[in-house]
Amino acid sequence: MEASARLYTLNYDEAKTYMWAAIFVACNLVLPQVFHLIPQGGIIFAPLSLVILTGAYKFGWRVGLIAALASPLVNHLLTGMPAWNVLPVMTFKLAVLALLAGFTAQHFRKVTLPLLIGVVLVAELAGGLGELALTGGIEATVEDFTIGWPGLFLQVIGAYLVCKYL
């Protein structure tokens, strides 16, 4: 499935870059609260990743990277989540996702399900390797696939629909 969609590559010298990044950070404050109403909802659905993937794919890697770096920290400061010890790993994984999504969209200039699946899987693998290097444990990385597969599916479908229709 391919969508004809407008994809942007915003630069750091554009006010729109920071406006969109702020909007995605705000979304990343609200969306996790909704998913945390479900037992283990944050682990299962990874709502921060959905927003970062969508933002970076639609508006470019710079917007995605700003939101990826700011979202976990702002969330932690305002809600206490993610926990302080998880913050570096989550920030790293979101930054990898933002860069991969933004560069993929910039290179291919189209939105397809196979491209989004590839971005999510490569980001999960690269993020998992980073997590392994940072923590020395593989359990959380394995959970991303065993418990978190609904979130990976939601990321792909959600990003596709938002990029296609908005």
ABEGO torsion letter per residue (X at the ends): XBBBBBBBBBBAABAAAAAAAAAAAAAAAAAAAAAAABBGAAAAAGAAAAAAAAAAAAAEAAAAAAAAAAAAAAAAAAAGOBBAAAAAAAAAAAAAAAAAAAAAAAAAGBBBAAAAAAAAAAAAAAAAAAAAAAAGBAAAAAAAAAAAAAAAAAAAAAAAAAAAAX
